[in-house]
């Protein structure tokens, strides 16, 4: 080769440039998702039980207040 020539050949000695590939994706387990769903359901159930109307309607209790019942 002459001095000052553009070096175009000689690629056989070089390693190809490493391409940056994304890291292999680990398969996410289904178990944490199920546990999270159950936890959310449980918290929702607790909230529902807390805001539910638990007051018993008042009822009139009739008592026999006649003299016969008191004397008896």
C-alpha positions, 0 to 999 in steps of 0.5 A, spaced: 500 500 500 502 506 498 503 511 504 496 516 505 492 510 502 485 509 505 485 503 508 479 499 506 481 492 507 483 488 512 477 487 516 478 479 517 482 481 523 477 485 527 471 482 531 464 485 529 462 491 534 458 488 540 451 490 539 447 492 546 441 487 546 436 488 552 437 483 557 433 477 557 426 478 560 425 474 566 418 471 566 414 474 571 411 469 576 403 469 577 403 468 584 405 475 586 399 478 582 394 473 585 397 475 592 396 482 590 389 481 588 387 477 594 390 482 598 386 488 595 379 483 595 380 483 603 381 490 604 375 492 600 371 487 604 374 490 610 372 497 608 365 494 605 364 491 612 366 498 615 361 502 612 355 497 611 349 499 615 349 495 621 344 499 625 338 495 627 331 498 626 328 500 633 322 496 635 316 497 639 316 492 645 309 492 648 308 490 655 302 488 659 301 493 664 295 492 667 293 490 674 292 483 673 299 482 670 303 486 676 299 482 681 300 475 678 
